[in-house]
Amino acid sequence: MGNSKSGLAAHHMAMLITSIMYAANYSIAKMLMPHAISPYALVLIRLIGASLILFPILWMMKGMRPDWRKDGLLFFWCAMTGVVINMLLFFKGLSLSMALDAAIIMTLTPPATYLIAVVSGQDSISARKIGGVLLAFIGVYALITKFTMKVPEVNMGNLLLLINAVAYAFYIPRVKKLGRTYDPITICAWTFIMGLPVVSVFGFGDLVAVQWSIFTNAQWAALTFVVMGVTVISYLLISFSSKKLPAASVAFYSYLQPVIAIAIAIIFYDERLTLVHLFAGALILFVLWLLNMENKKRNVYA
């Protein structure tokens, strides 16, 4: 019994650490962008660094080789939606927007995932769920338009983050399908490699232009955190814990992440929480809770 409790506690600790790392990423990545390094160059470094780490791990674990004839298109789809579109739009949007806005907008992914499942016939229509999804989009719309024409670059950043959240919703059901056959490290390593050539088109020129000599110690630490922490360690922790914890526990950490991100942005990055943030965040968190309560067996937040 003791071993069981300690094992469960370790899984909860892994999810808590992951939530904190993801939440901190919104503010820490902004220490680098756009002045020290461009968003696209940062994504390229992230992919190169993570690939150099994950493939040796995959080799040592004797991971599965993908069946390219059967699953090649599925890997390609996941690489384009979960790596190329997701990372490029997220970091570009974050560089233009605020960490507070990004943390709230990214919680739109689960409602968007449900909406896509309904349209594709993979889930049933529920008036309560559809109403919840509409509420979530109203909250995000309030964020996107909050500055009207005063700060148009922030509005553009929020729009890119919205598109990214929806694109990631297209990625989730496909990567879960791959997960029935392949382990998480295999999926992550190969989708990173497949996305690398496309990301290179956007980021190579910016990467060459980076002036590494002017990087401060804090910026080197931030870069290490984004590549090692958010891209590699957090992913391994998720693969370690998410399958062992009940859906309700995983959902709890999805609610917790934006709260931590907002606290970090306010305390360490001096961002101001407005009524619009509170309104949008409350709406989306309510929708996350609603979707989870309506269908506990379908772990859409994992």
SEGUSE-200006 format. One record per residue (C-alpha): x, y, z; residue number from 1; residue in three letters. Coordinates in Angstrom, 3 decimals. Each point is the difference from the previous one (the first is absolute). Last residue first. Example, Ala and Ser with C-alpha at 12.3 -4.5 7.8 and 13.67 -1.06 7.14 Angstrom:
SEGUSE-200006
{node {13.670; -1.060; 7.140}; 2; 'SER'},
{node {-1.370; -3.440; 0.660}; 1; 'ALA'},
This chain:
SEGUSE-200006
{node {-4.432; 14.838; -21.157}; 302; 'ALA'},
{node {-2.811; 2.517; -0.172}; 301; 'TYR'},
{node {-2.307; -1.929; -2.272}; 300; 'VAL'},
{node {-0.182; -3.018; 2.336}; 299; 'ASN'},
{node {-3.295; -1.427; -1.258}; 298; 'ARG'},
{node {-1.306; -1.964; 2.962}; 297; 'LYS'},
{node {-0.822; 3.163; 1.915}; 296; 'LYS'},
{node {-2.496; 1.248; -2.590}; 295; 'ASN'},
{node {-2.270; 2.759; 1.214}; 294; 'GLU'},
{node {2.125; 0.769; 3.060}; 293; 'MET'},
{node {3.135; 0.519; -2.102}; 292; 'ASN'},
{node {-1.808; 2.141; -2.552}; 291; 'LEU'},
{node {-1.510; 2.169; 2.745}; 290; 'LEU'},
{node {3.288; 0.439; 1.861}; 289; 'TRP'},
{node {1.760; 1.077; -3.184}; 288; 'LEU'},
{node {-2.935; 2.332; -0.768}; 287; 'VAL'},
{node {0.262; 1.608; 3.433}; 286; 'PHE'},
{node {3.726; 0.473; -0.553}; 285; 'LEU'},
{node {-0.768; 1.703; -3.316}; 284; 'ILE'},
{node {-2.578; 2.407; 1.432}; 283; 'LEU'},
{node {2.059; 0.860; 3.087}; 282; 'ALA'},
{node {3.087; 0.694; -2.108}; 281; 'GLY'},
{node {-1.865; 2.265; -2.408}; 280; 'ALA'},
{node {-1.649; 2.078; 2.740}; 279; 'PHE'},
{node {3.095; 0.169; 2.205}; 278; 'LEU'},
{node {2.203; 0.990; -2.939}; 277; 'HIS'},
{node {-2.548; 2.615; -1.102}; 276; 'VAL'},
{node {-0.153; 1.355; 3.563}; 275; 'LEU'},
{node {3.730; 0.600; -0.215}; 274; 'THR'},
{node {3.034; -1.799; 1.426}; 273; 'LEU'},
{node {3.079; 2.134; -0.467}; 272; 'ARG'},
{node {3.348; -1.384; -1.131}; 271; 'GLU'},
{node {3.023; 0.637; 2.223}; 270; 'ASP'},
{node {1.995; -2.951; -1.322}; 269; 'TYR'},
{node {0.864; -1.698; 3.290}; 268; 'PHE'},
{node {-3.113; 0.378; 2.128}; 267; 'ILE'},
{node {-2.673; 0.616; -2.645}; 266; 'ILE'},
{node {1.309; -2.390; -2.644}; 265; 'ALA'},
{node {0.714; -2.689; 2.615}; 264; 'ILE'},
{node {-3.519; 0.280; 1.470}; 263; 'ALA'},
{node {-1.595; -0.176; -3.462}; 262; 'ILE'},
{node {2.020; -3.080; -0.901}; 261; 'ALA'},
{node {-0.919; -1.685; 3.306}; 260; 'ILE'},
{node {-3.712; 0.587; -0.664}; 259; 'VAL'},
{node {0.420; -1.099; -3.622}; 258; 'PRO'},
{node {1.529; -3.328; 1.157}; 257; 'GLN'},
{node {-2.426; -0.826; 2.835}; 256; 'LEU'},
{node {-3.020; -0.724; -2.195}; 255; 'TYR'},
{node {2.036; -2.424; -2.124}; 254; 'SER'},
{node {1.371; -1.494; 3.246}; 253; 'TYR'},
{node {-3.542; -0.716; 1.176}; 252; 'PHE'},
{node {-0.828; -1.673; -3.323}; 251; 'ALA'},
{node {2.839; -2.494; 0.530}; 250; 'VAL'},
{node {-1.411; -0.802; 3.443}; 249; 'SER'},
{node {-3.543; -0.419; -1.342}; 248; 'ALA'},
{node {1.248; -2.267; -2.789}; 247; 'ALA'},
{node {1.510; -2.436; 2.479}; 246; 'PRO'},
{node {3.807; -0.147; 0.311}; 245; 'LEU'},
{node {2.176; -2.777; -1.397}; 244; 'LYS'},
{node {-0.150; 0.933; -3.687}; 243; 'LYS'},
{node {0.841; 3.648; 0.726}; 242; 'SER'},
{node {3.018; -0.749; 2.205}; 241; 'SER'},
{node {3.019; -1.245; -1.906}; 240; 'PHE'},
{node {-1.002; 1.360; -3.435}; 239; 'SER'},
{node {-0.585; 3.387; 1.640}; 238; 'ILE'},
{node {3.377; -0.138; 1.753}; 237; 'LEU'},
{node {1.747; -0.841; -3.280}; 236; 'LEU'},
{node {-1.679; 2.951; -1.695}; 235; 'TYR'},
{node {0.925; 2.309; 2.880}; 234; 'SER'},
{node {3.656; -1.073; -0.186}; 233; 'ILE'},
{node {0.366; 0.386; -3.764}; 232; 'VAL'},
{node {-1.700; 3.085; -1.452}; 231; 'THR'},
{node {-0.825; 2.090; 3.071}; 230; 'VAL'},
{node {3.111; -0.710; 2.030}; 229; 'GLY'},
{node {2.771; -0.727; -2.459}; 228; 'MET'},
{node {-0.728; 2.411; -2.846}; 227; 'VAL'},
{node {-1.981; 2.751; 1.764}; 226; 'VAL'},
{node {2.000; -0.296; 3.243}; 225; 'PHE'},
{node {3.345; 0.060; -1.781}; 224; 'THR'},
{node {-1.061; 3.135; -1.889}; 223; 'LEU'},
{node {-1.102; 1.675; 3.246}; 222; 'ALA'},
{node {3.291; -0.876; 1.693}; 221; 'ALA'},
{node {1.939; 1.452; -2.935}; 220; 'TRP'},
{node {-2.204; 3.105; 0.230}; 219; 'GLN'},
{node {0.680; 0.378; 3.731}; 218; 'ALA'},
{node {3.738; -0.380; -0.559}; 217; 'ASN'},
{node {-0.171; 2.848; -2.516}; 216; 'THR'},
{node {0.202; -0.563; -3.745}; 215; 'PHE'},
{node {2.091; 2.637; -1.778}; 214; 'ILE'},
{node {2.480; -2.474; -1.462}; 213; 'SER'},
{node {-2.767; -2.143; -1.498}; 212; 'TRP'},
{node {-0.874; 2.620; -2.592}; 211; 'GLN'},
{node {-2.760; -1.827; -1.900}; 210; 'VAL'},
{node {0.164; 0.643; -3.771}; 209; 'ALA'},
{node {0.550; -3.657; -0.937}; 208; 'VAL'},
{node {-3.111; -0.956; 1.970}; 207; 'LEU'},
{node {-2.100; 2.632; -1.761}; 206; 'ASP'},
{node {0.976; -1.367; -3.411}; 205; 'GLY'},
{node {-0.684; -3.573; 1.133}; 204; 'PHE'},
{node {-3.397; 0.704; 1.586}; 203; 'GLY'},
{node {-2.718; -0.053; -2.631}; 202; 'PHE'},
{node {1.420; -2.541; -2.447}; 201; 'VAL'},
{node {1.519; -1.895; 2.934}; 200; 'SER'},
{node {-3.493; -0.493; 1.470}; 199; 'VAL'},
{node {-0.959; -1.935; -3.134}; 198; 'VAL'},
{node {3.132; -2.170; 0.105}; 197; 'PRO'},
{node {-0.394; -0.668; 3.776}; 196; 'LEU'},
{node {-3.628; -1.152; -0.042}; 195; 'GLY'},
{node {0.857; -3.564; -1.002}; 194; 'MET'},
{node {2.770; -0.154; 2.606}; 193; 'ILE'},
{node {-2.283; 1.296; 2.743}; 192; 'PHE'},
{node {-2.755; -2.421; -1.023}; 191; 'THR'},
{node {2.535; -2.828; 0.217}; 190; 'TRP'},
{node {1.285; 0.832; 3.471}; 189; 'ALA'},
{node {-3.416; 0.735; 1.525}; 188; 'CYS'},
{node {-1.709; -3.130; -1.300}; 187; 'ILE'},
{node {2.872; -2.289; 0.999}; 186; 'THR'},
{node {0.236; 1.675; 3.426}; 185; 'ILE'},
{node {-3.748; -0.420; 0.574}; 184; 'PRO'},
{node {-0.062; -3.778; -0.641}; 183; 'ASP'},
{node {-1.562; -1.256; -3.222}; 182; 'TYR'},
{node {-3.095; -2.038; -0.869}; 181; 'THR'},
{node {-2.956; 1.435; 1.910}; 180; 'ARG'},
{node {1.878; 3.295; 0.276}; 179; 'GLY'},
{node {-0.262; 0.506; -3.742}; 178; 'LEU'},
{node {-3.771; 0.330; 0.419}; 177; 'LYS'},
{node {0.536; 2.392; 2.881}; 176; 'LYS'},
{node {2.241; 2.034; -2.319}; 175; 'VAL'},
{node {-2.828; 0.238; -2.504}; 174; 'ARG'},
{node {-2.627; 1.043; 2.570}; 173; 'PRO'},
{node {2.283; 2.738; 1.422}; 172; 'ILE'},
{node {1.342; 1.576; -3.215}; 171; 'TYR'},
{node {-3.238; 1.583; -1.202}; 170; 'PHE'},
{node {-0.360; 1.663; 3.421}; 169; 'ALA'},
{node {3.572; 1.249; -0.409}; 168; 'TYR'},
{node {-1.124; 1.870; -3.099}; 167; 'ALA'},
{node {-2.807; 1.617; 2.032}; 166; 'VAL'},
{node {2.422; 1.151; 2.697}; 165; 'ALA'},
{node {2.420; 1.286; -2.662}; 164; 'ASN'},
{node {-2.721; 2.001; -1.719}; 163; 'ILE'},
{node {-0.816; 1.600; 3.363}; 162; 'LEU'},
{node {3.665; 0.714; 0.724}; 161; 'LEU'},
{node {0.325; 1.661; -3.407}; 160; 'LEU'},
{node {-3.049; 2.165; 0.797}; 159; 'LEU'},
{node {1.494; 0.927; 3.375}; 158; 'ASN'},
{node {3.218; 1.117; -1.677}; 157; 'GLY'},
{node {-1.952; 2.041; -2.542}; 156; 'MET'},
{node {-1.923; 1.717; 2.824}; 155; 'ASN'},
{node {3.292; 0.696; 1.764}; 154; 'VAL'},
{node {1.449; 1.474; -3.223}; 153; 'GLU'},
{node {-3.066; 2.247; -0.362}; 152; 'PRO'},
{node {0.620; 1.872; 3.274}; 151; 'VAL'},
{node {-2.433; 2.930; -0.008}; 150; 'LYS'},
{node {-2.139; -1.236; -2.917}; 149; 'MET'},
{node {-2.438; -2.115; 2.032}; 148; 'THR'},
{node {1.938; -0.836; 3.226}; 147; 'PHE'},
{node {-2.518; -2.531; 1.325}; 146; 'LYS'},
{node {-0.730; -1.552; -3.402}; 145; 'THR'},
{node {1.951; -3.244; 0.343}; 144; 'ILE'},
{node {-0.739; -0.341; 3.715}; 143; 'LEU'},
{node {-3.759; 0.456; -0.374}; 142; 'ALA'},
{node {0.033; -2.455; -2.908}; 141; 'TYR'},
{node {1.701; -2.518; 2.301}; 140; 'VAL'},
{node {-2.827; 0.275; 2.521}; 139; 'GLY'},
{node {-2.654; -0.226; -2.705}; 138; 'ILE'},
{node {1.775; -3.094; -1.334}; 137; 'PHE'},
{node {-0.288; -1.650; 3.414}; 136; 'ALA'},
{node {-3.695; 0.913; 0.285}; 135; 'LEU'},
{node {-0.653; -1.551; -3.412}; 134; 'LEU'},
{node {1.731; -3.191; 1.141}; 133; 'VAL'},
{node {-2.186; -0.096; 3.103}; 132; 'GLY'},
{node {-3.171; 0.368; -2.031}; 131; 'GLY'},
{node {1.143; -2.869; -2.203}; 130; 'ILE'},
{node {0.644; -2.088; 3.122}; 129; 'LYS'},
{node {-3.405; 0.758; 1.510}; 128; 'ARG'},
{node {-1.824; -0.628; -3.282}; 127; 'ALA'},
{node {1.779; -3.328; -0.344}; 126; 'SER'},
{node {0.922; -1.342; -3.417}; 125; 'ILE'},
{node {1.504; -3.468; -0.023}; 124; 'SER'},
{node {3.676; -0.667; -0.612}; 123; 'ASP'},
{node {2.049; -1.464; -2.852}; 122; 'GLN'},
{node {-2.242; 1.370; -2.756}; 121; 'GLY'},
{node {2.685; 2.227; -1.515}; 120; 'SER'},
{node {-1.908; 3.162; 0.957}; 119; 'VAL'},
{node {-0.513; -1.259; 3.554}; 118; 'VAL'},
{node {3.658; -0.977; 0.446}; 117; 'ALA'},
{node {1.077; 3.409; -1.344}; 116; 'ILE'},
{node {-2.205; 1.730; 2.595}; 115; 'LEU'},
{node {1.417; -2.181; 2.779}; 114; 'TYR'},
{node {3.562; 0.836; -0.971}; 113; 'THR'},
{node {-0.881; 3.710; -0.134}; 112; 'ALA'},
{node {-1.308; -0.212; 3.571}; 111; 'PRO'},
{node {3.250; -1.767; 1.046}; 110; 'PRO'},
{node {2.285; 2.481; -1.865}; 109; 'THR'},
{node {-1.505; 3.204; 1.461}; 108; 'LEU'},
{node {2.355; -0.242; 2.988}; 107; 'THR'},
{node {2.638; 1.489; -2.323}; 106; 'MET'},
{node {-1.840; 3.347; 0.017}; 105; 'ILE'},
{node {0.351; 0.461; 3.761}; 104; 'ILE'},
{node {3.741; -0.611; 0.253}; 103; 'ALA'},
{node {0.664; 2.021; -3.154}; 102; 'ALA'},
{node {-1.920; 3.032; 1.291}; 101; 'ASP'},
{node {1.886; 0.053; 3.300}; 100; 'LEU'},
{node {3.380; -0.476; -1.719}; 99; 'ALA'},
{node {-0.748; 3.088; -2.083}; 98; 'MET'},
{node {-0.063; 0.186; -3.786}; 97; 'SER'},
{node {2.447; 0.577; -2.817}; 96; 'LEU'},
{node {2.678; -2.511; 1.032}; 95; 'SER'},
{node {-2.717; -2.392; 1.186}; 94; 'LEU'},
{node {-1.619; 0.011; -3.434}; 93; 'GLY'},
{node {3.282; -0.823; -1.713}; 92; 'LYS'},
{node {0.739; -2.671; 2.614}; 91; 'PHE'},
{node {-3.417; -1.621; -0.331}; 90; 'PHE'},
{node {-0.287; 0.392; -3.768}; 89; 'LEU'},
{node {3.327; -1.684; -0.718}; 88; 'LEU'},
{node {-0.408; -2.687; 2.667}; 87; 'MET'},
{node {-3.519; -1.133; -0.864}; 86; 'ASN'},
{node {0.220; 0.369; -3.764}; 85; 'ILE'},
{node {3.255; -1.949; -0.329}; 84; 'VAL'},
{node {-0.151; -2.413; 2.954}; 83; 'VAL'},
{node {-3.519; -1.190; 0.834}; 82; 'GLY'},
{node {-1.714; 0.836; -3.294}; 81; 'THR'},
{node {2.746; -0.769; -2.544}; 80; 'MET'},
{node {1.759; -2.761; 1.931}; 79; 'ALA'},
{node {-3.290; -1.607; 1.029}; 78; 'CYS'},
{node {-1.185; -0.090; -3.626}; 77; 'TRP'},
{node {3.335; -1.445; -1.139}; 76; 'PHE'},
{node {-0.127; -2.709; 2.670}; 75; 'PHE'},
{node {-3.522; -0.903; -1.135}; 74; 'LEU'},
{node {1.084; -0.014; -3.632}; 73; 'LEU'},
{node {2.828; -2.416; 0.815}; 72; 'GLY'},
{node {-2.162; -2.342; 2.075}; 71; 'ASP'},
{node {-0.530; -3.047; -2.208}; 70; 'LYS'},
{node {2.769; 0.285; -2.559}; 69; 'ARG'},
{node {2.294; 1.757; 2.468}; 68; 'TRP'},
{node {-0.247; -2.665; 2.680}; 67; 'ASP'},
{node {1.865; 2.027; 2.605}; 66; 'PRO'},
{node {3.095; -1.556; 1.562}; 65; 'ARG'},
{node {-0.655; -0.971; 3.591}; 64; 'MET'},
{node {2.323; 1.037; 2.785}; 63; 'GLY'},
{node {3.121; -1.892; 0.949}; 62; 'LYS'},
{node {0.104; 1.896; 3.303}; 61; 'MET'},
{node {3.600; 1.043; -0.684}; 60; 'MET'},
{node {-0.927; 1.049; -3.552}; 59; 'TRP'},
{node {-3.023; 2.005; 1.147}; 58; 'LEU'},
{node {2.077; 1.731; 2.667}; 57; 'ILE'},
{node {2.636; 0.789; -2.663}; 56; 'PRO'},
{node {-2.834; 1.339; -2.216}; 55; 'PHE'},
{node {-1.545; 2.148; 2.743}; 54; 'LEU'},
{node {2.973; 2.202; 0.863}; 53; 'ILE'},
{node {1.198; 1.014; -3.459}; 52; 'LEU'},
{node {-3.646; 0.313; -1.064}; 51; 'SER'},
{node {-0.765; 2.313; 2.943}; 50; 'ALA'},
{node {2.910; 2.286; -0.839}; 49; 'GLY'},
{node {-0.808; 0.196; -3.709}; 48; 'ILE'},
{node {-3.701; 0.545; 0.621}; 47; 'LEU'},
{node {0.491; 2.683; 2.650}; 46; 'ARG'},
{node {2.701; 1.730; -2.029}; 45; 'ILE'},
{node {-2.437; 0.206; -2.935}; 44; 'LEU'},
{node {-2.795; 1.280; 2.246}; 43; 'VAL'},
{node {2.298; 2.699; 1.376}; 42; 'LEU'},
{node {1.021; 1.025; -3.513}; 41; 'ALA'},
{node {-3.674; 0.375; -0.911}; 40; 'TYR'},
{node {-0.771; 2.122; 3.076}; 39; 'PRO'},
{node {2.936; 2.345; -0.680}; 38; 'SER'},
{node {2.911; 0.155; 2.431}; 37; 'ILE'},
{node {1.364; 2.541; 2.461}; 36; 'ALA'},
{node {-2.555; 2.707; -0.839}; 35; 'HIS'},
{node {-3.171; -1.941; -0.866}; 34; 'PRO'},
{node {-0.092; -2.021; 2.109}; 33; 'MET'},
{node {2.492; -1.262; 2.574}; 32; 'LEU'},
{node {-1.470; 1.144; 3.329}; 31; 'MET'},
{node {-3.399; -0.701; -1.599}; 30; 'LYS'},
{node {0.822; -3.721; 0.152}; 29; 'ALA'},
{node {0.210; 0.279; 3.795}; 28; 'ILE'},
{node {-3.465; 1.551; 0.348}; 27; 'SER'},
{node {-2.042; -2.544; -1.946}; 26; 'TYR'},
{node {2.350; -2.846; 0.943}; 25; 'ASN'},
{node {-0.752; 0.437; 3.697}; 24; 'ALA'},
{node {-3.436; -1.556; -0.456}; 23; 'ALA'},
{node {1.415; -2.952; -1.931}; 22; 'TYR'},
{node {2.615; -0.556; 2.698}; 21; 'MET'},
{node {-2.509; 0.355; 2.850}; 20; 'ILE'},
{node {-2.431; -2.418; -1.657}; 19; 'SER'},
{node {2.807; -2.508; -0.615}; 18; 'THR'},
{node {1.155; 0.192; 3.617}; 17; 'ILE'},
{node {-3.583; -0.612; 1.156}; 16; 'LEU'},
{node {-0.417; -2.911; -2.415}; 15; 'MET'},
{node {3.219; -1.642; 1.242}; 14; 'ALA'},
{node {-1.021; 0.581; 3.630}; 13; 'MET'},
{node {-3.334; -1.691; -0.654}; 12; 'HIS'},
{node {1.775; -2.989; -1.548}; 11; 'HIS'},
{node {2.405; -0.188; 2.958}; 10; 'ALA'},
{node {-2.932; 0.135; 2.445}; 9; 'ALA'},
{node {-1.608; -2.918; -1.807}; 8; 'LEU'},
{node {3.202; -2.017; 0.372}; 7; 'GLY'},
{node {0.266; 0.912; 3.679}; 6; 'SER'},
{node {-3.591; -1.117; 0.565}; 5; 'LYS'},
{node {0.529; -3.305; -1.824}; 4; 'SER'},
{node {3.288; -0.637; 1.798}; 3; 'ASN'},
{node {-1.704; 0.557; 3.334}; 2; 'GLY'},
{node {-2.856; -2.348; -0.884}; 1; 'MET'},
